[in-house]
Amino acid sequence: MTVDLKSFKLRTNAYCDIIDITPQVRNAINSSNIRDGIVNVHVGGSTGAISTTEYEPGLVKNDIEEFLEKIIPYDKNYKHHRTWGDHNGAGHLRSFLLKTSMTFPFQNQRLLLGTWQQIIFIECDEKGRNREIYCMMIGE
């Protein structure tokens, strides 16, 4: 069993910026010496999230953002705001709901995703950020 860690950086925009990171994850797998295994994709931080979707404009620019705004609106006065004097309570709750990591299988260095499935990063914070995404491959 071999373990390999790769990472890449993103510059994001605030408030639900959704970025297709599938090409970067594929590059991480292809640059490793592991042919068959799993890759854990992780963002270090508590206001970002990793997920999957069909990366098409109606969904990523409208539907996902509208859905999250209904259940965790940015303009609510969260108690978290009083703790640090910032206003990213919604970002923390969205990250908590969506999660900061996901794991995907790969075989012959090819991600095993569905036909229309992409891996996405979602910026949940009120500010754009410089993010580092980690890809930990485990396999043979």
N, C-alpha and C positions, 0 to 999 in steps of 0.2 A: 504494500500500500504506500502510495506517495501522496504528499501534501504540497501544494504550491499556492502562494499568495501573489496576486497581481492587484493593481489599483489604477484608477483613472480619476481625473478631476472634471468637475462640471462647474460652470458659473450659471446660477439660476436667477430667475425673476421671482418676485414676491407673489403671494396669493395664488397658489394652485397652478404653478408652472409645471406642465407635464412633459417629460422628455423621454423619447424612445432611446433606451440605452442598450438595446439588443446588439447592435454592431460592436460596441465596446466589450460586452460580455463575451461575444464570439471571439474577438481578438484576444482576450485574456485566455480563453480556453486554447486557442490555436497557438499561442506563444508559450504554452506550458508543454511539458513532456508527458502529460497524462492523456491517454487516448479514450478511456472509458471511465466514467465516474459521475460525480455530482459536483455542482458548483453552487456555493452559497454566495448570494449577492447581498451585500450589507452596506448601509449608509451609517457612518459614525455621526450620531446626532439625534436629538429628540424632537425635531420638528421637520423631519424628512420621512419619506416612505418609499418602499419598493413594492411593486405590484405587477400585474399583467393585464392586458386588454388588447382589443383590436385598435391599433393606433390609426384612427381615422378622425378627421377634423370635427365632425358633429359630436362625437363621443368625447374626445379629449379636450376640446375647446368649449364645450357647452354642457353636455349631459353630466359628466363626472363632477365638474365644478358646481353645477346647479344642485346636484344630489347632496354633495358635501355641505354646501351652504345651507340647505334645508335642515340637516341634522346637527351641524356644528358651525353656526354662523360666525363670521369674523367680528361682527359689530357688537357682540354680546360683551358685557362687563364681567369677565371671569375673575374669580377670586385670585387666580395665579397672577394677575396684573398687579395686585397690591403687594405681592411678595417681592418682586424684582423691579417694579416700576416700568415694566415693558408691557406690550399689548399682544403677546403671542400665545395666549391661552388656547385659542382655537387651534393653532399650529401644533401644540403639544397633544391636544385631544385627538386631532386628526391622525397624527403619527401613531398615537396609542391604538387607535382603531385599525388603521391600515397595516401597521408594523414596519419595522426597519430592515427586515431581512426576508428573503425567500430562497428556496433551494430548488435547483433544476437538474435533471439528469442530462448526460451527454454520452454519445457513443461514437467511436471513430472521430472524436473531436467535433462532433456535430450536435448542437443543442436539440433536444427532443421537445420541440414546441408544436402546438397546433398550427394549422395552416394560416390562420389570421391572428395568431397570438404573438405579442411582443412583450418584452420586459420594459417596464417604465419606472422612472423616478418621478415622484411627486413632491414638489416644494410646498410645504404646509405653512411656512413661516410668513410673517408680515413683511419681511425684508428679503431681498435677493441674497444669496449666499454663495460662497465658494465651498463646494462639497467634494469630498473624496469618497469614492465608491470602491469597496473592497470585493474582490472575487477570490474566494478560497476554494480551490479545486482539490478534491480528494478522489483517488482512484488508482488505476494501473495503466 
